[in-house]
Amino acid sequence: MRHTFPRLRFDEDEIIEPAGPALDHEIDRRVFQHEDAGDAAPYSSGYEASLLLEYALSRSGWLMDFASEGPYWVKLERGDECVTATGETVELALCRAALKAVQAA
C-alpha cells in the first residue's frame, strides 16, 4: 500500500501542522494504523495520550530524546535513522517527529 501525505504542511522539511484534531487523526492513522480515526486521542495536546505515542514508537525501536524547556524539540533515533522536530510543547514536537519517522520508514 502506498502512503501519501496530502494533508500535512511542510516548511523546509519541517512538519508545521498545528496541535489539534487534524494532527491527532494523522497520528492515529499513520502510527497506530487505524483506518477510521474518528475518535483519535489528543496525542498533540494531552500528556497521557503522548505517552501512548511514545510507547508505540519505542516498541518500533525508536529511542527518544527531548528538550524539557522551550523551545521544545524531540529527536527520534533508530539505528542509522534520525528525525527531529520542534513545537510549542513536547507533545506537539513528538507528534511532528513521529510523522517524520513513519515517513522515513
C-alpha positions as CSV (number, residue, x, y, z in Angstrom):
1,M,0.0,0.0,0.0
2,R,1.4,3.4,-1.0
3,H,1.2,6.2,1.6
4,T,0.6,9.8,0.6
5,F,0.8,12.8,2.8
6,P,-1.6,15.3,1.2
7,R,-2.9,17.0,4.4
8,L,0.4,17.8,6.0
9,R,2.2,21.1,5.5
10,F,6.0,21.3,5.3
11,D,8.3,24.2,5.7
12,E,11.9,23.3,4.7
13,D,11.5,19.6,5.7
14,E,9.7,20.5,8.9
15,I,6.1,19.5,9.5
16,I,4.3,22.6,10.7
17,E,0.8,21.1,11.3
18,P,-0.6,22.7,14.5
19,A,-1.8,20.8,17.5
20,G,-5.4,19.6,17.3
21,P,-7.7,17.0,15.9
22,A,-6.3,17.0,12.4
23,L,-2.8,16.1,13.6
24,D,-4.2,13.6,16.1
25,H,-6.1,11.8,13.3
26,E,-2.9,11.7,11.2
27,I,-1.0,10.1,14.1
28,D,-3.9,7.6,14.7
29,R,-3.9,6.7,11.0
30,R,-0.2,6.6,10.3
31,V,1.4,5.5,13.5
32,F,-1.3,3.3,15.0
33,Q,-2.7,2.3,11.6
34,H,-6.3,2.9,12.5
35,E,-8.3,3.2,9.3
36,D,-11.2,5.0,11.0
37,A,-9.6,7.7,13.1
38,G,-12.9,9.2,14.2
39,D,-12.1,9.3,17.9
40,A,-8.4,9.9,17.9
41,A,-6.7,10.5,21.3
42,P,-5.3,14.0,21.8
43,Y,-1.7,13.0,21.1
44,S,-0.6,16.5,20.2
45,S,-2.0,18.2,23.3
46,G,-2.6,15.6,26.0
47,Y,0.2,14.2,28.2
48,E,-1.3,10.7,28.7
49,A,-2.0,10.3,25.0
50,S,1.5,11.4,24.1
51,L,2.8,8.7,26.5
52,L,0.9,6.1,24.4
53,L,2.5,7.5,21.3
54,E,6.0,7.4,22.9
55,Y,5.4,3.8,23.9
56,A,4.3,2.8,20.4
57,L,7.4,4.4,18.9
58,S,9.6,2.7,21.4
59,R,8.1,-0.7,20.6
60,S,9.1,0.0,16.9
61,G,12.7,0.6,18.0
62,W,12.7,4.4,18.2
63,L,14.6,6.0,21.1
64,M,13.5,9.5,22.1
65,D,15.5,12.5,23.4
66,F,13.8,15.8,24.1
67,A,14.3,19.3,25.5
68,S,12.4,19.8,28.7
69,E,12.2,23.6,28.3
70,G,11.0,25.7,25.4
71,P,11.5,25.9,22.5
72,Y,10.8,22.2,22.6
73,W,12.4,19.7,20.3
74,V,12.3,15.9,20.0
75,K,14.8,13.6,18.4
76,L,13.9,10.1,17.5
77,E,16.7,7.6,16.6
78,R,16.6,4.0,15.4
79,G,19.8,2.5,14.1
80,D,21.2,4.9,11.5
81,E,17.8,6.8,11.2
82,C,17.3,10.0,13.0
83,V,14.5,12.5,12.8
84,T,13.9,15.8,14.7
85,A,11.1,18.1,15.1
86,T,10.1,21.2,17.1
87,G,6.9,22.5,18.7
88,E,5.4,24.8,21.2
89,T,5.0,21.7,23.5
90,V,6.8,18.4,23.9
91,E,3.6,16.7,22.8
92,L,3.4,18.6,19.6
93,A,7.1,18.1,18.8
94,L,6.7,14.4,19.4
95,C,3.8,14.2,17.0
96,R,5.7,16.0,14.3
97,A,8.7,13.8,14.8
98,A,6.6,10.7,14.8
99,L,5.1,11.6,11.4
100,K,8.6,12.2,10.1
101,A,9.7,8.8,11.5
102,V,6.8,7.0,9.8
103,Q,7.5,8.8,6.5
104,A,11.2,7.8,6.7
105,A,10.4,4.1,7.3
